[in-house]
């Protein structure tokens, strides 16, 4: 997958496409993996190329987040605070991701 460089200090409340990478508000590199996981790569080595793409080493590993089950009252309260879409995402959980980002191109392991 070809990644997308977002502007530095991208507002994370705006839509972030899968495969994107950017510098966050404290100038730390952040990513959204091809399967939708958002994370920091602050502990990685990041080489920025003249064309704005990056190469990250070592590989990027994001662990699985298991789905959650909420009781009716707790679910209702969470929805009122965070919205239904967010609560449904927590209920589904998030898959793991392991791969490389090389010159802006994602490659899964």
Contact map, one row per residue, 1 for C-alpha under 8 A:
1110000000000000001000000000000001000000000000000000000000000000000000000000000000000000000000000000000011100
1111000000000000001000000000000000000000000000000000000000000000000000000000000000000000000000000000000111000
1111100000000000011110000000000000000000000000000000000000000000000000000000000000000000000000000000000111000
0111110000000000101110000000000000000000000000000000000000000000000000000000000000000000000000000000000100000
0011111000000000000111000000000000000000000000000001100000000000000000000000000000000000000000000000000100000
0001111101000000000111000000000000000000000000000000000000000000000000000000000000000000000000000000000000000
0000111111000000000001100000000000000000000000000000000000000000000000000000000000000000000000000000000000000
0000011111000000000001111010000000000000000000000000000000000000000000000000000000000000000000000000000000000
0000001111100000000001111110000000000000000000000000000000000000000000000000000000000000000000000000000000000
0000011111110000000001111000000000000000000000000000000000000000000000000000000000000000000000000000000000000
0000000011111100000000000000000000000000000000000000000000000000000000000000000000000000000000000000000000000
0000000001111111000000000000000000000000000000000000000000000000000000000000000000000000000000000000000000000
0000000000111110000000000000000000000000000000000000000000000000000000000000000000000000000000000000000000000
0000000000111111000000000000000000000000000000000000000000000000000000000000000000000000000000000000000000000
0000000000011111100000000000000000000000000000000000000000000000000000000000000000000000000000000000000000000
0000000000010111110100000000000100000000000000000000000000000000000000000000000000000000000000000000000000000
0001000000000011111100000000000100010000000000000000000000000000000000000000000000000000000000000000000000000
0010000000000001111100000000000111111000000000000000000000000000000000000000000000000000000000000000000000000
1111000000000000111110000000001111110000000000000000000000000000000000000000000000000000000000000000000001000
0011110000000001111111000000001110000000000000000000000000000000000000000000000000000000000000000000000000000
0011110000000000001111100000111100000000000000000000000000000000000000000000000000000000000000000000000000000
0000111111000000000111110000111000000000000000000000000000000000000000000000000000000000000000000000000000000
0000001111000000000011111111110000000000000000000000000000000000000000000000000000000000000000000000000000000
0000000111000000000001111111110000000000000000000000000000000000000000000000000000000000000000000000000000000
0000000111000000000000111111000000000000000000000000000000000000000000000000000000000000000000000000000000000
0000000010000000000000111111000000000000000000000000000000000000000000000000000000000000000000000000000000000
0000000110000000000000111111100000000000000000000000000000000000000000000000000000000000000000000000000000000
0000000000000000000000111111110000000001110000000000000000000000000000000000000000000000000000000000000000000
0000000000000000000011110011111000000001110000000000000000000000000000000000000000000000000000000000000000000
0000000000000000000011110001111100000111110000000000000000000000000000000000000000000000000000000000000000000
0000000000000000001111000000111110001111100000000000000000000000000000000000000000000000000000000000000000000
0000000000000001111110000000011111111110000000000000000000000000000000000000000000000000000000000000000000000
0000000000000000011100000000001111111100000000000000000000000000000000000000000000000000000000001000000000000
1000000000000000011000000000000111111000000000000000000000000000000000000000000000000000000000000000000001000
0000000000000000011000000000000111111000000000000000000000000000000000000000000000000000000000101000000000000
0000000000000000111000000000000111111100000000000000000000000000000000000000000000000000000000000000000000000
0000000000000000010000000000001111111110000000000000000000000100000000000000000000000000000001101000000000000
0000000000000000000000000000011110011111000000000000000000000000000000000000000000000000000000000000000000000
0000000000000000000000000000011100001111100000000000000000000100000000000000000000000000000000000000000000000
0000000000000000000000000001111000000111111000000000000000000000000000000000000000000000000000000000000000000
0000000000000000000000000001111000000011111100000000000000010000000000000000000000000000000000000000000000000
0000000000000000000000000001110000000001111110000000000000000000000000000000000000000000000000000000000000000
0000000000000000000000000000000000000001111110000000000000000000000000000000000000000000000000000000000000000
0000000000000000000000000000000000000000111111000000000111000000000000000000000000000000000000000000000000000
0000000000000000000000000000000000000000011111100000000111000000000000000000000000000000000000000000000000000
0000000000000000000000000000000000000000000111110000011110000000000000000000000000000000000000000000000000000
0000000000000000000000000000000000000000000011111000011100000000000000000000000000000000000000000000000000000
0000000000000000000000000000000000000000000001111101111000000000000000000000000000000000000000000000000000000
0000000000000000000000000000000000000000000000111111111000000000000000000000000000000000000000000000001000000
0000000000000000000000000000000000000000000000011111100000000000000000000000000000000000000000000000000000000
0000000000000000000000000000000000000000000000001111100000000000000000000000000000000000000000000000000000000
0000100000000000000000000000000000000000000000011111110000000000000000000000000000000000000000000000000000000
0000100000000000000000000000000000000000000000011111111000000000000000000000000000000000000000000000001100000
0000000000000000000000000000000000000000000001111001111100000000000000000000000000000000000000000000111100000
0000000000000000000000000000000000000000000001111000111110000000000000000000000000000000000000000000111100000
0000000000000000000000000000000000000000000111100000011111110000000000000000000000000000000000000001110000000
0000000000000000000000000000000000000000000111000000001111110000000000000000000000000000000000000001100000000
0000000000000000000000000000000000000000000110000000000111110000000000000000000000000000000000000001000000000
0000000000000000000000000000000000000000000000000000000111111000000000000000000000000000000000000111100000000
0000000000000000000000000000000000000000100000000000000111111100000000000000000000000000000000001111100000000
0000000000000000000000000000000000000000000000000000000000111110000000000000000000000000000000011110000000000
0000000000000000000000000000000000001010000000000000000000011111000000000000000000000000000000011100000000000
0000000000000000000000000000000000000000000000000000000000001111100000000000000000000000000000111000000000000
0000000000000000000000000000000000000000000000000000000000000111110000000000000000000000000011111000000000000
0000000000000000000000000000000000000000000000000000000000000011111000000000000000000000000011110000000000000
0000000000000000000000000000000000000000000000000000000000000001111100000000000000000000000111100000000000000
0000000000000000000000000000000000000000000000000000000000000000111110000000000000000000011111000000000000000
0000000000000000000000000000000000000000000000000000000000000000011111000000000000000000011110000000000000000
0000000000000000000000000000000000000000000000000000000000000000001111100000000000000000001000000000000000000
0000000000000000000000000000000000000000000000000000000000000000000111110110000000000000001000000000000000000
0000000000000000000000000000000000000000000000000000000000000000000011111110000000000000000000000000000000000
0000000000000000000000000000000000000000000000000000000000000000000001111111000000000000000000000000000000000
0000000000000000000000000000000000000000000000000000000000000000000000111111100000000000000000000000000000000
0000000000000000000000000000000000000000000000000000000000000000000001111111110000000000000000000000000000000
0000000000000000000000000000000000000000000000000000000000000000000001111111111000000010000000000000000000000
0000000000000000000000000000000000000000000000000000000000000000000000011111111100000000000000000000000000000
0000000000000000000000000000000000000000000000000000000000000000000000001111111110000000000000000000000000000
0000000000000000000000000000000000000000000000000000000000000000000000000111111111100010000000000000000000000
0000000000000000000000000000000000000000000000000000000000000000000000000011111111110110000000000000000000000
0000000000000000000000000000000000000000000000000000000000000000000000000001111111110000000000000000000000000
0000000000000000000000000000000000000000000000000000000000000000000000000000111111100000000000000000000000000
0000000000000000000000000000000000000000000000000000000000000000000000000000011111110110000000000000000000000
0000000000000000000000000000000000000000000000000000000000000000000000000000011111111110000000000000000000000
0000000000000000000000000000000000000000000000000000000000000000000000000000001101111111000000000000000000000
0000000000000000000000000000000000000000000000000000000000000000000000000000000000111111100000000000000000000
0000000000000000000000000000000000000000000000000000000000000000000000000000001001111111110000000000000000000
0000000000000000000000000000000000000000000000000000000000000000000000000010011001111111111000000000000000000
0000000000000000000000000000000000000000000000000000000000000000000000000000000000011111111100000000000000000
0000000000000000000000000000000000000000000000000000000000000000000000000000000000001111111111000000000000000
0000000000000000000000000000000000000000000000000000000000000000001100000000000000000111111111000000000000000
0000000000000000000000000000000000000000000000000000000000000000001111000000000000000011111110000000000000000
0000000000000000000000000000000000000000000000000000000000000000011100000000000000000001111111000000000000000
0000000000000000000000000000000000000000000000000000000000000001111100000000000000000000111111100000000000000
0000000000000000000000000000000000001000000000000000000000000001111000000000000000000000110111110000000000000
0000000000000000000000000000000000101000000000000000000000000011110000000000000000000000000011111000000000000
0000000000000000000000000000000000000000000000000000000000001111100000000000000000000000000001111100000000000
0000000000000000000000000000000010101000000000000000000000011111000000000000000000000000000000111110000000010
0000000000000000000000000000000000000000000000000000000000111100000000000000000000000000000000011111000000011
0000000000000000000000000000000000000000000000000000000000111000000000000000000000000000000000001111100001111
0000000000000000000000000000000000000000000000000000000111110000000000000000000000000000000000000111110011111
0000000000000000000000000000000000000000000000000000011110110000000000000000000000000000000000000011111111100
0000000000000000000000000000000000000000000000000000011100000000000000000000000000000000000000000001111111100
0000000000000000000000000000000000000000000000001000111000000000000000000000000000000000000000000000111110000
0111100000000000000000000000000000000000000000000000111000000000000000000000000000000000000000000000111111000
1110000000000000000000000000000000000000000000000000000000000000000000000000000000000000000000000001111111100
1110000000000000001000000000000001000000000000000000000000000000000000000000000000000000000000000011110111110
1000000000000000000000000000000000000000000000000000000000000000000000000000000000000000000000000011110011111
0000000000000000000000000000000000000000000000000000000000000000000000000000000000000000000000001111000001111
0000000000000000000000000000000000000000000000000000000000000000000000000000000000000000000000000111000000111
